[in-house]
């Protein structure tokens, strides 16, 4: 099992799961797997805390283009790597003891990407 710590800076999500969560995932887990696990935890606790987004992964990731939206602030690190560039490969395997800091809508989103509709997102992701 691989330990991943995630800090999400978004008040609606923080009300559901807290500001920081530690997960234990299988050895080949990647960033997308981490967010899917967080989405499952959030949805077990009720409705997703946004009227516009259906889940956290929908909020930050475009599965058609396999990329994160520009407006999403993402920092990923591990003791062995102070910066892991998941933007270049969202499905890269994460090392043990990874720390992720996530701002679904970062503070510098001057011209945000258009987010897929939730219906289209679900068609592509499943």
The 8 nearest C-alpha neighbors of each residue, nearest first, counted from 0:
[[1, 25, 24, 26, 23, 2, 95, 27],
 [0, 2, 95, 24, 23, 26, 25, 3],
 [1, 3, 23, 96, 95, 22, 24, 0],
 [4, 2, 97, 22, 96, 21, 98, 23],
 [5, 3, 21, 98, 20, 99, 22, 97],
 [6, 4, 99, 20, 19, 98, 100, 21],
 [7, 5, 19, 100, 18, 99, 101, 8],
 [8, 6, 101, 18, 9, 100, 102, 5],
 [7, 9, 102, 101, 6, 10, 18, 13],
 [8, 10, 12, 11, 7, 13, 102, 103],
 [9, 11, 13, 12, 14, 8, 18, 7],
 [12, 10, 14, 48, 13, 9, 15, 49],
 [11, 13, 15, 14, 10, 9, 16, 48],
 [12, 14, 17, 18, 10, 16, 15, 11],
 [13, 15, 11, 12, 17, 16, 10, 18],
 [16, 14, 12, 13, 17, 41, 44, 11],
 [17, 15, 13, 14, 12, 41, 18, 20],
 [18, 16, 13, 19, 14, 15, 20, 12],
 [17, 19, 13, 6, 7, 8, 16, 20],
 [20, 18, 6, 5, 17, 7, 21, 4],
 [19, 21, 5, 4, 22, 6, 18, 17],
 [22, 20, 4, 3, 5, 19, 23, 2],
 [21, 23, 3, 2, 4, 24, 20, 33],
 [22, 24, 2, 1, 0, 3, 21, 25],
 [25, 23, 1, 0, 28, 22, 26, 2],
 [24, 26, 0, 28, 27, 1, 23, 2],
 [27, 25, 1, 0, 28, 24, 95, 92],
 [26, 28, 92, 25, 29, 93, 24, 1],
 [29, 27, 26, 25, 92, 32, 24, 93],
 [28, 30, 92, 93, 32, 90, 91, 31],
 [29, 31, 33, 32, 89, 90, 34, 93],
 [30, 32, 34, 33, 29, 35, 90, 89],
 [33, 31, 35, 29, 30, 34, 28, 36],
 [34, 32, 30, 36, 31, 35, 37, 29],
 [33, 35, 37, 31, 36, 32, 56, 38],
 [34, 36, 38, 32, 37, 33, 31, 39],
 [37, 35, 39, 33, 34, 38, 32, 40],
 [38, 36, 34, 40, 39, 35, 41, 33],
 [39, 37, 35, 41, 36, 40, 42, 34],
 [38, 40, 36, 42, 37, 41, 43, 35],
 [39, 41, 37, 43, 38, 42, 36, 44],
 [40, 42, 38, 44, 43, 39, 37, 15],
 [41, 43, 45, 44, 39, 40, 46, 47],
 [44, 42, 40, 41, 45, 39, 46, 38],
 [45, 43, 42, 41, 40, 15, 46, 16],
 [46, 44, 42, 43, 47, 41, 15, 48],
 [45, 47, 42, 48, 44, 41, 43, 49],
 [46, 48, 49, 42, 54, 53, 45, 41],
 [49, 47, 11, 46, 12, 50, 15, 52],
 [50, 48, 51, 52, 47, 53, 11, 54],
 [49, 51, 52, 48, 53, 47, 46, 54],
 [50, 52, 49, 53, 117, 58, 116, 48],
 [53, 51, 49, 54, 58, 50, 57, 117],
 [54, 52, 117, 57, 47, 51, 49, 55],
 [55, 53, 57, 56, 52, 47, 38, 58],
 [54, 56, 58, 57, 38, 59, 34, 53],
 [55, 57, 58, 59, 54, 60, 34, 35],
 [58, 56, 54, 55, 59, 60, 52, 53],
 [57, 59, 55, 56, 52, 60, 54, 103],
 [58, 60, 56, 68, 67, 57, 71, 103],
 [61, 59, 67, 56, 57, 68, 66, 62],
 [60, 62, 66, 63, 64, 65, 67, 68],
 [61, 63, 65, 64, 60, 124, 123, 66],
 [64, 62, 61, 65, 123, 66, 120, 124],
 [63, 65, 62, 66, 61, 67, 60, 68],
 [66, 64, 62, 63, 61, 89, 67, 60],
 [67, 65, 61, 64, 60, 68, 89, 86],
 [68, 66, 60, 59, 61, 69, 86, 71],
 [67, 69, 70, 59, 71, 60, 112, 66],
 [70, 68, 71, 112, 67, 111, 108, 72],
 [69, 71, 108, 111, 104, 105, 68, 72],
 [72, 70, 103, 104, 105, 69, 68, 59],
 [71, 73, 102, 105, 101, 103, 70, 104],
 [74, 72, 101, 100, 71, 102, 75, 99],
 [75, 73, 100, 99, 101, 76, 72, 82],
 [76, 74, 99, 83, 98, 82, 100, 73],
 [77, 75, 82, 81, 98, 83, 97, 80],
 [76, 78, 97, 80, 79, 81, 96, 98],
 [79, 77, 80, 81, 76, 96, 97, 95],
 [78, 80, 77, 81, 76, 94, 95, 96],
 [81, 79, 77, 82, 78, 76, 83, 94],
 [80, 82, 76, 77, 78, 79, 83, 75],
 [83, 81, 76, 80, 75, 84, 74, 77],
 [82, 84, 75, 76, 85, 80, 81, 74],
 [83, 85, 86, 87, 82, 75, 88, 74],
 [86, 84, 89, 88, 87, 83, 91, 75],
 [85, 87, 84, 88, 89, 67, 66, 73],
 [88, 86, 85, 84, 89, 66, 91, 90],
 [87, 89, 85, 90, 91, 86, 84, 66],
 [90, 88, 85, 86, 91, 30, 87, 66],
 [89, 91, 29, 88, 30, 31, 92, 85],
 [92, 90, 88, 29, 89, 93, 85, 30],
 [91, 93, 29, 27, 28, 90, 94, 30],
 [92, 94, 29, 91, 28, 95, 97, 30],
 [95, 93, 97, 96, 92, 77, 1, 79],
 [94, 96, 1, 97, 2, 93, 3, 77],
 [97, 95, 2, 3, 77, 94, 98, 1],
 [96, 98, 77, 3, 95, 76, 94, 4],
 [99, 97, 4, 76, 75, 5, 3, 77],
 [98, 100, 75, 5, 74, 6, 4, 101],
 [101, 99, 6, 74, 73, 5, 7, 75],
 [100, 102, 73, 7, 72, 103, 6, 8],
 [101, 103, 72, 8, 105, 104, 71, 7],
 [104, 102, 71, 59, 101, 105, 72, 58],
 [105, 103, 71, 70, 102, 106, 72, 108],
 [104, 106, 72, 102, 71, 70, 107, 108],
 [105, 107, 108, 104, 70, 72, 102, 109],
 [108, 106, 105, 109, 70, 104, 72, 110],
 [107, 109, 70, 111, 110, 106, 105, 104],
 [108, 110, 107, 111, 70, 106, 105, 69],
 [111, 109, 108, 112, 70, 69, 107, 113],
 [112, 110, 70, 108, 109, 69, 113, 68],
 [113, 111, 68, 114, 69, 110, 70, 108],
 [112, 114, 111, 115, 68, 116, 110, 61],
 [115, 113, 112, 116, 58, 61, 68, 57],
 [116, 114, 120, 117, 119, 113, 61, 57],
 [115, 117, 119, 118, 120, 114, 52, 57],
 [118, 116, 120, 119, 53, 121, 115, 52],
 [117, 119, 121, 116, 120, 122, 115, 123],
 [120, 118, 122, 116, 121, 117, 115, 123],
 [121, 119, 117, 123, 118, 122, 115, 124],
 [120, 122, 124, 118, 123, 119, 125, 117],
 [123, 121, 119, 120, 124, 125, 118, 117],
 [122, 124, 120, 121, 125, 119, 62, 63],
 [123, 125, 121, 122, 120, 62, 63, 119],
 [124, 123, 122, 121, 120, 62, 119, 118]]
